[in-house]
């Protein structure tokens, strides 16, 4: 028995010493770590989809609006400040809507023909509300005079709205004795042409051939001198350059 006990003890001691040399357990090489599950947010995805659709609709609306055109009024001939805007100088044009311009619609052309130009409107201008006045301010505070002028006493292209200066032609013209103003003197420097009538476009009855009837608005202080020399045929009209035209 003592020999068996010694053998068992030696075996236990041998087993205890061998425990330090056993290899550690290793994970199987074919096994993968479990993937982290992503949290789905359906509400956020739906909101993003709505933003995309909304942006596409807005872009499409802008394209449609930019291509939409409406009828407006274009002036084909110059209209002087204070002159009535005749229907014959207006034509229909198509313009893009939503441009921010306060243009006058073509549907109001017949109403515009009853009003006046607030400023001088050159040809090719798109008419806006600021260019139209209900009353002519040209004659306000001025005297209205009629001039019967012959060739050489007025420019060929004289038209309503022109700012003009009226000169005395000579100091002692027949019938002008006693009228103020020597030859070449300016009788008025800020007259405005109200109308121009020639034998071919409806001049006053009794106008002789080659005579142009011009109606002007002048300062009351100058009206007497202009009327005196005009009655004697002793005046000439000169068109002034536009303001700021150098």
C-alpha positions in Angstrom: 0.0 0.0 0.0 2.7 2.5 0.7 4.0 2.0 -2.8 0.6 2.7 -4.4 0.1 5.9 -2.3 3.5 7.1 -3.5 2.6 6.3 -7.0 -0.7 8.3 -6.8 1.0 11.3 -5.2 3.7 11.3 -7.8 1.0 11.2 -10.5 -0.9 14.1 -9.0 2.3 16.2 -8.7 3.1 15.4 -12.3 -0.3 16.4 -13.4 -0.1 19.7 -11.4 3.2 20.6 -13.0 1.9 19.9 -16.5 -1.1 22.3 -16.2 1.1 25.3 -16.9 2.0 24.0 -20.4 -1.6 23.5 -21.7 -2.5 25.7 -24.7 -5.2 28.4 -24.3 -8.5 27.9 -26.0 -8.9 29.8 -29.3 -12.0 31.0 -31.0 -13.0 29.1 -34.2 -11.5 30.8 -37.3 -14.7 30.7 -39.4 -16.9 32.5 -36.9 -17.8 36.3 -37.4 -18.6 38.9 -34.8 -22.3 39.7 -34.7 -23.2 42.9 -36.8 -24.7 45.9 -35.0 -28.3 46.4 -36.1 -29.0 49.9 -37.5 -32.0 51.7 -36.2 -34.4 52.6 -39.0 -36.2 56.0 -39.0 -39.1 55.9 -41.4 -40.3 59.4 -40.5 -37.0 61.0 -41.4 -36.8 59.2 -44.7 -40.4 60.3 -45.5 -39.5 63.9 -44.7 -36.4 63.8 -47.0 -38.6 62.4 -49.8 -41.1 65.2 -49.3 -38.3 67.8 -49.6 -37.1 66.3 -52.8 -40.5 66.3 -54.3 -41.2 69.8 -53.1 -38.0 71.1 -54.6 -38.8 69.5 -58.0 -42.3 71.0 -58.0 -41.0 74.5 -57.1 -38.4 74.3 -59.9 -41.1 73.3 -62.4 -43.3 76.1 -61.3 -40.5 78.6 -61.8 -40.0 77.3 -65.3 -43.7 77.6 -66.2 -43.9 81.1 -64.8 -40.8 82.3 -66.6 -42.4 81.0 -69.9 -45.8 82.7 -69.3 -46.2 85.8 -71.4 -48.9 88.5 -71.2 -50.0 91.3 -73.6 -48.6 94.8 -72.9 -48.5 98.3 -74.6 -45.4 99.5 -76.6 -45.2 103.0 -77.8 -44.2 103.1 -81.5 -43.8 106.9 -82.0 -42.4 109.6 -79.6 -45.1 111.2 -77.4 -44.1 114.5 -75.9 -44.6 115.3 -72.2 -48.1 116.6 -71.7 -49.4 115.3 -75.0 -52.4 113.1 -75.2 -51.3 109.5 -75.9 -53.1 108.5 -79.2 -54.3 105.0 -79.8 -52.4 105.0 -83.1 -49.0 105.1 -81.4 -49.7 102.0 -79.3 -49.1 98.4 -80.3 -49.5 95.1 -78.6 -46.4 93.2 -77.5 -45.9 90.0 -75.5 -43.8 90.3 -72.3 -42.8 87.8 -69.6 -45.0 87.9 -66.5 -43.5 88.2 -63.1 -40.7 90.6 -64.1 -41.7 93.2 -61.6 -42.4 95.9 -64.2 -45.5 98.0 -63.7 -46.4 97.7 -67.4 -49.8 98.7 -68.7 -51.8 95.8 -70.0 -52.9 95.9 -73.6 -56.6 95.5 -72.5 -56.4 99.1 -71.1 -55.2 100.7 -74.4 -58.5 102.4 -75.0 -58.4 104.0 -71.5 -54.8 105.1 -71.9 -55.8 107.0 -75.1 -57.8 109.4 -72.9 -54.8 110.3 -70.8 -51.5 112.2 -71.2 -47.8 111.5 -71.2 -46.3 112.4 -67.9 -42.8 112.5 -69.5 -41.5 112.4 -73.1 -41.9 108.7 -74.2 -39.5 107.6 -77.0 -40.5 105.0 -79.5 -39.9 101.4 -78.6 -40.8 102.0 -74.9 -42.8 99.6 -72.9 -45.5 101.8 -71.3 -45.7 101.8 -67.5 -48.2 103.4 -65.2 -45.7 106.1 -64.1 -45.6 107.4 -67.7 -49.3 108.1 -67.8 -51.0 111.2 -66.3 -54.7 111.8 -66.1 -54.2 115.5 -66.9 -51.7 117.4 -68.9 -49.4 119.5 -66.7 -47.8 121.3 -69.6 -50.3 124.1 -69.7 -50.7 124.6 -66.0 -49.9 128.2 -65.1 -49.1 129.1 -68.7 -50.8 131.1 -71.5 -51.8 129.3 -74.7 -50.9 131.1 -78.0 -51.3 130.1 -81.6 -48.5 130.7 -84.2 -49.0 130.7 -87.9 -45.5 129.8 -89.2 -44.1 129.4 -92.7 -41.1 127.3 -93.9 -38.0 128.7 -92.3 -39.7 129.8 -89.1 -39.9 126.3 -87.6 -37.9 123.0 -87.7 -39.2 120.3 -90.1 -39.8 117.7 -87.3 -41.5 120.0 -84.7 -43.9 117.9 -82.6 -46.0 118.3 -79.5 -44.1 118.2 -76.2 -41.0 119.8 -77.7 -39.3 122.4 -75.5 -38.7 125.5 -77.7 -37.3 129.0 -77.6 -39.1 131.7 -79.7 -37.1 134.5 -81.2 -37.9 137.8 -82.9 -36.7 137.6 -86.5 -36.1 141.3 -87.0 -36.5 144.5 -85.1 -38.6 146.5 -87.6 -40.6 143.9 -89.5 -43.7 145.1 -91.3 -46.5 145.4 -88.7 -44.2 144.7 -85.8 -43.4 148.3 -84.9 -43.8 148.8 -81.2 -43.4 145.1 -80.4 -40.8 144.3 -77.8 -37.6 142.5 -78.8 -34.9 143.5 -81.2 -33.9 141.3 -84.1 -32.5 138.0 -82.9 -33.8 138.5 -79.3 -35.4 135.7 -77.4 -39.0 136.4 -76.7 -39.4 133.4 -74.5 -37.0 130.6 -73.5 -39.2 127.9 -72.1 -42.2 127.5 -74.3 -43.8 124.1 -74.8 -45.4 122.9 -78.1 -49.0 121.8 -77.4 -50.0 120.9 -81.0 -48.8 121.1 -84.6 -51.2 121.2 -87.5 -50.2 121.4 -91.1 -52.5 121.7 -94.2 -52.0 117.9 -94.7 -53.0 116.8 -91.2 -56.1 118.9 -90.3 -54.9 122.5 -90.0 -57.3 125.2 -89.0 -59.7 126.5 -91.7 -58.2 129.5 -93.6 -54.6 128.3 -93.3 -52.8 129.1 -96.5 -50.6 126.6 -98.3 -47.3 126.0 -96.6 -48.4 127.4 -93.3 -48.2 125.4 -90.1 -50.4 126.2 -87.1 -48.4 125.7 -83.9 -50.0 126.0 -80.5 -47.5 126.8 -77.7 -47.8 127.3 -73.9 -45.7 130.2 -72.7 -45.0 132.0 -69.5 -47.6 134.8 -68.8 -44.7 137.3 -68.6 -43.7 136.5 -72.2 -47.1 136.0 -73.7 -47.5 139.7 -74.8 -44.2 139.9 -76.7 -44.8 136.6 -78.4 -48.3 137.5 -79.4 -47.3 140.9 -80.8 -44.4 139.6 -83.0 -46.3 136.5 -84.0 -49.2 138.5 -85.4 -46.7 140.3 -87.6 -45.1 137.1 -88.7 -41.9 138.1 -87.0 -41.1 135.0 -84.9 -39.1 131.8 -85.4 -39.1 128.7 -83.3 -36.0 126.8 -82.2 -36.2 123.4 -80.5 -34.1 123.1 -77.3 -32.0 119.9 -76.6 -33.5 117.4 -74.1 -32.6 118.1 -70.5 -29.2 116.5 -69.7 -28.5 116.0 -73.4 -25.5 118.3 -73.3 
